[in-house]
Amino acid sequence: MERSYSTAAALAKLSGEKNPTIARLRFDDTCEVYMVRDSVWKAAGLEPMEGCICIGCLEKRLGRRLKPKDFPRRHPFNSLPGTERLIERRDLDDEETAR
């Protein structure tokens, strides 16, 4: 990302472009982009926004499976598409939603 940003900034300077495209991101069923509550990061020995970790590795650190309540509902990352594993952990199933 740093290299992409530096290259885009240099090209923008040369061309006079004010808002260069630095990177294109795609979120689909192969991604695990999410946010969990600060208490979950802490329990895993991590700080919020300290880096990236897949759901499986986070669960291994926690010693348990993630639950829907671990994910803040209003965080924009938690409305993105994701792997089946992420969606199973993050989203309430129909039975829980009906309660």
C-alpha positions in Angstrom: 0.0 0.0 0.0 2.8 2.4 0.9 4.4 1.8 -2.5 1.1 2.2 -4.3 0.5 5.5 -2.4 4.0 6.8 -3.2 3.7 5.9 -6.9 0.2 7.5 -7.1 1.4 10.6 -5.4 4.4 11.0 -7.7 2.2 10.4 -10.8 -0.3 13.0 -9.5 2.4 15.5 -9.0 3.7 15.0 -12.5 0.2 15.1 -14.1 -1.4 17.7 -11.9 -4.2 15.3 -10.8 -5.6 16.2 -7.4 -7.1 12.9 -6.3 -5.3 10.0 -7.9 -6.6 6.4 -7.5 -4.3 4.7 -5.1 -5.8 1.2 -5.0 -9.0 -0.5 -6.0 -10.5 -2.7 -3.3 -13.0 -5.5 -3.9 -15.0 -7.1 -1.1 -16.6 -10.5 -1.9 -17.1 -14.0 -0.6 -13.3 -14.6 -0.3 -12.7 -11.7 2.1 -12.7 -11.6 5.9 -12.9 -7.8 6.6 -14.6 -7.3 9.9 -14.4 -5.5 13.2 -14.9 -7.0 16.7 -15.4 -5.2 20.0 -12.3 -3.8 21.8 -12.8 -6.4 24.5 -12.4 -9.2 22.0 -9.2 -7.7 20.6 -7.9 -7.4 24.1 -8.8 -11.0 25.0 -6.9 -12.1 21.9 -3.8 -10.0 22.9 -4.3 -7.5 20.2 -5.1 -3.8 20.1 -7.9 -2.4 17.8 -6.5 -1.5 14.4 -3.2 -3.2 15.2 -3.3 -5.3 12.1 -5.2 -8.0 10.2 -6.0 -11.5 11.4 -8.3 -14.1 9.9 -11.3 -15.4 11.8 -9.7 -18.8 12.4 -6.5 -17.3 13.9 -8.5 -14.9 16.1 -10.6 -17.8 17.4 -7.5 -19.8 18.0 -6.1 -16.9 20.1 -9.4 -16.6 22.0 -9.8 -20.3 22.5 -13.4 -20.1 21.4 -15.7 -19.5 18.4 -16.8 -15.9 17.7 -20.4 -15.1 18.3 -22.6 -12.4 16.7 -22.4 -10.2 19.9 -18.6 -10.0 19.4 -19.2 -7.8 16.3 -20.4 -4.2 16.7 -23.6 -4.0 14.6 -23.1 -0.5 13.4 -19.5 -0.8 12.3 -19.4 -0.4 8.4 -17.0 -3.4 8.0 -19.6 -5.7 9.5 -22.0 -5.0 6.7 -19.6 -6.1 3.9 -19.8 -9.4 2.2 -17.4 -12.1 3.4 -16.5 -15.7 3.7 -19.1 -18.2 4.7 -17.2 -18.7 8.0 -17.2 -14.9 8.7 -20.9 -14.6 7.9 -21.8 -17.6 10.1 -20.0 -16.0 13.1 -21.1 -12.4 12.4 -24.7 -12.6 11.4 -27.7 -13.7 13.5 -29.5 -16.6 12.0 -33.3 -16.3 11.4 -34.2 -18.0 14.7 -32.2 -15.5 16.7 -33.4 -12.5 14.7 -37.0 -13.5 15.4 -36.5 -13.3 19.2 
